[in-house]
Amino acid sequence: MEIRTDLILGDSVKELKKLPDNSVDLIITSPPYADQRKDTYGGIHPNKYVEWFLPISKELLRVLKPDGTFILNIKEKVVNGERSTYVMELIIEMRKQGWLWTEEFIWHKKNSFPGKWPNRFRDSWERLIQFNKSKNFNMYQDEVKIPIGDWAKGRLKNLSDTDKVRDNAKNGSGFGKNVSNWVGKETVYPTNVLHLATECNNKNHSAAFPEELPEWFIKLFTKELDTVLDPFAGSGTTLFVSNRMKRHSIGIEIMPEYYEMIKSKIRPVELYILEPKTKYEKTRPESSYAIR
């Protein structure tokens, strides 16, 4: 089985135009946040962020398959003593663009360093916003099931009458539960809060996330031989995880030093070298990488 990883050096909005329509199963990425990573990516002012990102999201909408999913890792910052609204504004504008805002996951950074500020505490969570092209998207929920937990040992012994029927939430949210459904089960579906440490193997990038983060979403939204795209490849975490999980992947990175870092890590593995208007040069048979 040949697993292919395409690594592209260039600007996302330009390089995305070269990808075919409806060709990607999952997009998972963490673009530069507003006014951050100035030394590497230049920084985008919060007031300009939506304008900057919409041409990119337009291309992502085009290349994503109708049953695919886009996971956007982003977090608003504090500007002049209050939270910026650029993330909310971006969601609204992307909906106008044709995206469906279907879910929001929270990454709880369970080992974040403490901090001290006059009027706030340190952020220990980030958004993982789910967008789709249609309401019918691929989702493999059984792949991310978790142990039911010790709470069930006592809770499921003596069920009340309301435990045996669907008990709707009293706050009118539309959610409800039937506790008896959990009797005899050893695994259950998780919540939309991911409790993951911030530690990762890559210390050479300013904003690398742990491998467990893309791994969880790759399990949830793809199957083997599907294609995963990261238009802001950064340290290459999504690409490495995709390859390990037998998914094809595409990574775009504008910074030459990060591009070279990714290339140096994947070069010892099976590699294709892509030169303009030439054939692939294959160095090993099992899987492939295209670099340009």
C-alpha positions as CSV (number, residue, x, y, z in Angstrom):
1,M,0.0,0.0,0.0
2,E,1.5,3.3,-1.1
3,I,0.8,6.3,1.3
4,R,1.6,9.6,-0.3
5,T,2.5,12.9,1.4
6,D,2.8,16.1,-0.7
7,L,4.9,18.8,0.9
8,I,4.6,22.2,-0.8
9,L,6.6,25.4,-0.2
10,G,4.6,28.5,-0.8
11,D,1.7,30.7,0.1
12,S,-1.5,28.8,1.0
13,V,-4.0,30.8,-1.0
14,K,-1.9,30.5,-4.1
15,E,-1.0,26.8,-3.7
16,L,-4.5,25.8,-2.8
17,K,-5.7,27.0,-6.2
18,K,-3.6,24.2,-7.8
19,L,-5.5,21.5,-5.9
20,P,-8.5,19.7,-7.6
21,D,-12.1,20.4,-6.5
22,N,-13.6,18.0,-3.9
23,S,-10.3,16.1,-3.4
24,V,-9.7,16.3,0.4
25,D,-11.4,14.3,3.1
26,L,-10.2,16.3,6.2
27,I,-8.6,19.7,6.7
28,I,-7.1,20.3,10.0
29,T,-4.9,23.3,10.6
30,S,-3.8,26.0,13.0
31,P,-3.1,29.3,11.1
32,P,-1.2,32.1,12.6
33,Y,-3.4,33.8,15.2
34,A,-3.9,37.5,15.0
35,D,-0.9,39.6,16.0
36,Q,1.1,36.4,16.9
37,R,4.2,34.7,15.5
38,K,5.3,38.1,14.2
39,D,8.9,37.0,14.0
40,T,8.1,34.1,11.7
41,Y,4.8,34.8,9.9
42,G,4.6,38.6,10.2
43,G,1.4,38.7,12.3
44,I,-2.0,39.7,11.1
45,H,-3.9,42.5,12.9
46,P,-7.2,41.4,14.4
47,N,-9.0,44.0,12.4
48,K,-7.6,42.5,9.2
49,Y,-7.8,38.8,10.1
50,V,-11.1,38.0,8.5
51,E,-10.2,39.8,5.3
52,W,-6.9,37.8,5.3
53,F,-8.4,34.4,5.9
54,L,-11.6,34.5,3.7
55,P,-9.7,33.9,0.4
56,I,-8.0,30.9,2.0
57,S,-11.3,29.5,3.4
58,K,-12.9,30.0,-0.1
59,E,-10.2,27.6,-1.6
60,L,-10.6,25.2,1.3
61,L,-14.4,25.0,0.6
62,R,-13.6,24.2,-3.0
63,V,-11.1,21.4,-2.3
64,L,-13.0,19.7,0.5
65,K,-15.2,16.8,-0.5
66,P,-19.0,17.2,0.1
67,D,-18.8,14.7,3.0
68,G,-15.5,16.1,4.4
69,T,-14.7,18.1,7.4
70,F,-12.6,21.2,8.2
71,I,-11.2,21.6,11.8
72,L,-9.9,25.1,12.5
73,N,-7.7,25.5,15.6
74,I,-7.8,29.1,16.6
75,K,-8.1,31.4,19.7
76,E,-9.0,35.0,20.0
77,K,-6.5,37.2,22.0
78,V,-6.9,40.1,24.4
79,V,-6.8,43.5,22.7
80,N,-6.8,46.7,24.8
81,G,-8.1,44.8,27.9
82,E,-10.9,42.9,26.2
83,R,-11.3,39.8,24.1
84,S,-11.1,40.3,20.4
85,T,-14.1,39.4,18.3
86,Y,-12.3,38.3,15.2
87,V,-13.0,34.6,15.6
88,M,-16.7,35.2,15.9
89,E,-16.6,37.6,13.0
90,L,-14.7,34.9,11.0
91,I,-17.4,32.3,11.7
92,I,-20.2,34.6,10.6
93,E,-18.4,35.4,7.3
94,M,-17.5,31.8,6.6
95,R,-21.1,30.9,7.0
96,K,-22.0,33.5,4.4
97,Q,-19.3,31.9,2.2
98,G,-21.2,28.6,2.3
99,W,-19.7,26.8,5.3
100,L,-21.8,25.1,7.9
101,W,-20.6,25.7,11.5
102,T,-21.5,22.3,12.8
103,E,-19.6,21.9,16.1
104,E,-17.0,23.4,18.3
105,F,-14.5,21.3,20.3
106,I,-12.4,22.6,23.1
107,W,-8.7,21.6,23.6
108,H,-8.1,21.7,27.3
109,K,-4.3,22.1,27.9
110,K,-4.2,20.1,31.0
111,N,-0.6,20.9,31.8
112,S,-0.5,24.6,30.9
113,F,1.9,26.8,33.0
114,P,0.3,29.0,35.6
115,G,0.4,32.8,35.1
116,K,-0.3,36.0,37.0
117,W,-2.0,39.0,35.5
118,P,-3.8,41.9,37.2
119,N,-7.3,41.1,35.9
120,R,-7.3,37.7,34.2
121,F,-5.9,34.1,34.4
122,R,-3.8,32.2,31.9
123,D,-5.6,30.6,28.9
124,S,-5.6,26.9,29.2
125,W,-7.9,26.1,26.3
126,E,-8.2,26.7,22.6
127,R,-11.0,26.4,20.0
128,L,-11.3,23.6,17.5
129,I,-14.1,24.8,15.2
130,Q,-15.7,22.2,12.9
131,F,-17.0,23.4,9.5
132,N,-18.7,21.3,6.8
133,K,-20.0,21.7,3.3
134,S,-23.1,19.7,4.0
135,K,-25.0,18.2,7.0
136,N,-24.1,14.7,5.8
137,F,-20.5,14.3,6.5
138,N,-18.3,11.2,7.3
139,M,-17.9,10.6,11.0
140,Y,-16.5,7.4,12.6
141,Q,-17.6,7.9,16.2
142,D,-16.7,4.4,17.4
143,E,-13.1,5.1,16.6
144,V,-12.8,7.6,19.5
145,K,-14.8,5.8,22.2
146,I,-13.4,5.9,25.7
147,P,-13.8,3.7,28.8
148,I,-17.2,4.4,30.6
149,G,-15.4,5.2,33.9
150,D,-15.8,4.2,37.5
151,W,-18.8,6.4,38.0
152,A,-21.0,3.7,36.3
153,K,-20.3,1.0,39.0
154,G,-22.5,2.7,41.5
155,R,-24.7,4.9,39.3
156,L,-26.1,2.0,37.3
157,K,-26.9,-0.4,40.2
158,N,-30.1,1.2,41.4
159,L,-32.0,2.9,38.5
160,S,-34.9,5.2,39.2
161,D,-37.9,5.5,37.0
162,T,-36.5,8.6,35.2
163,D,-33.3,6.7,34.6
164,K,-35.1,4.1,32.5
165,V,-36.7,6.6,30.0
166,R,-35.4,9.6,28.1
167,D,-35.2,12.4,30.5
168,N,-35.0,15.7,28.7
169,A,-32.8,18.5,30.0
170,K,-34.7,20.9,32.2
171,N,-33.0,23.9,30.7
172,G,-34.7,23.4,27.3
173,S,-31.5,22.7,25.5
174,G,-33.0,19.7,23.7
175,F,-30.5,17.2,25.2
176,G,-31.7,14.3,27.2
177,K,-30.5,11.0,28.6
178,N,-31.6,7.5,29.3
179,V,-29.3,6.2,32.0
180,S,-30.3,2.6,31.5
181,N,-28.7,2.7,28.0
182,W,-25.3,2.6,29.7
183,V,-26.0,-0.7,31.5
184,G,-23.5,-3.3,30.4
185,K,-21.4,-0.9,28.3
186,E,-17.6,-0.7,28.8
187,T,-17.0,2.2,26.3
188,V,-18.9,5.3,25.5
189,Y,-18.7,8.3,23.2
190,P,-16.5,11.1,24.5
191,T,-17.5,14.8,25.1
192,N,-16.4,17.6,22.9
193,V,-13.7,18.6,25.3
194,L,-10.2,17.1,24.6
195,H,-7.9,16.9,27.6
196,L,-4.5,16.9,26.1
197,A,-1.1,18.1,27.3
198,T,0.7,20.8,25.4
199,E,4.0,18.9,25.3
200,C,5.0,17.8,21.9
201,N,8.1,16.2,20.4
202,N,8.9,19.2,18.2
203,K,10.7,22.0,20.1
204,N,11.7,23.9,16.9
205,H,8.4,25.6,16.1
206,S,6.7,28.4,18.0
207,A,3.2,26.8,18.0
208,A,3.5,23.1,17.5
209,F,0.6,21.1,18.9
210,P,0.8,17.5,20.3
211,E,0.4,14.6,17.9
212,E,-2.7,13.4,19.9
213,L,-4.6,16.4,18.6
214,P,-4.6,15.7,14.8
215,E,-4.7,12.0,15.6
216,W,-8.0,12.3,17.4
217,F,-9.7,14.1,14.5
218,I,-8.1,11.9,11.8
219,K,-9.6,8.9,13.6
220,L,-13.0,10.6,13.9
221,F,-13.4,11.9,10.4
222,T,-11.3,9.7,8.1
223,K,-10.5,6.1,7.2
224,E,-7.3,4.6,5.8
225,L,-6.3,6.0,2.4
226,D,-8.3,9.2,2.8
227,T,-6.6,12.5,2.3
228,V,-5.7,15.0,5.0
229,L,-4.7,18.6,4.2
230,D,-2.9,21.1,6.4
231,P,-2.5,24.4,4.6
232,F,-0.3,25.8,7.4
233,A,1.9,22.8,8.0
234,G,4.2,24.5,10.5
235,S,6.2,21.7,12.2
236,G,4.6,19.0,10.1
237,T,2.8,17.3,13.0
238,T,-0.4,16.6,11.0
239,L,1.6,15.2,8.1
240,F,3.6,12.8,10.3
241,V,0.5,11.6,12.1
242,S,-1.4,11.1,8.8
243,N,1.3,9.0,7.3
244,R,1.6,6.9,10.5
245,M,-2.2,6.3,10.3
246,K,-2.0,5.4,6.6
247,R,-3.7,8.5,5.3
248,H,-2.5,10.5,2.3
249,S,-1.7,14.0,3.2
250,I,-0.9,17.5,1.8
251,G,1.0,20.1,3.6
252,I,1.6,23.7,2.6
253,E,4.2,25.8,4.4
254,I,5.4,29.3,3.5
255,M,8.5,29.5,5.8
256,P,11.5,27.8,4.1
257,E,13.1,26.9,7.4
258,Y,10.0,24.9,8.5
259,Y,9.7,23.4,5.1
260,E,13.2,22.2,5.3
261,M,12.7,20.9,8.8
262,I,9.7,18.8,7.7
263,K,11.6,17.6,4.7
264,S,14.6,16.5,6.8
265,K,12.3,14.5,9.1
266,I,10.5,12.7,6.3
267,R,13.5,12.2,4.0
268,P,14.8,9.1,6.0
269,V,11.4,7.5,5.3
270,E,10.1,6.6,1.9
271,L,10.4,9.6,-0.4
272,Y,9.4,10.9,-3.8
273,I,11.1,14.1,-5.0
274,L,9.0,16.1,-7.4
275,E,10.7,18.5,-9.8
276,P,8.8,20.7,-12.3
277,K,8.0,18.9,-15.5
278,T,10.0,15.8,-14.6
279,K,9.1,12.3,-13.4
280,Y,9.1,11.3,-9.7
281,E,12.4,10.0,-8.5
282,K,11.6,7.1,-6.1
283,T,14.1,6.2,-3.4
284,R,12.1,3.5,-1.5
285,P,9.1,1.4,-2.6
286,E,6.7,1.3,0.3
287,S,5.2,4.8,0.4
288,S,5.9,8.2,-1.1
289,Y,6.4,11.9,-0.6
290,A,6.2,14.6,-3.2
291,I,8.2,17.7,-2.4
292,R,8.0,21.0,-4.2
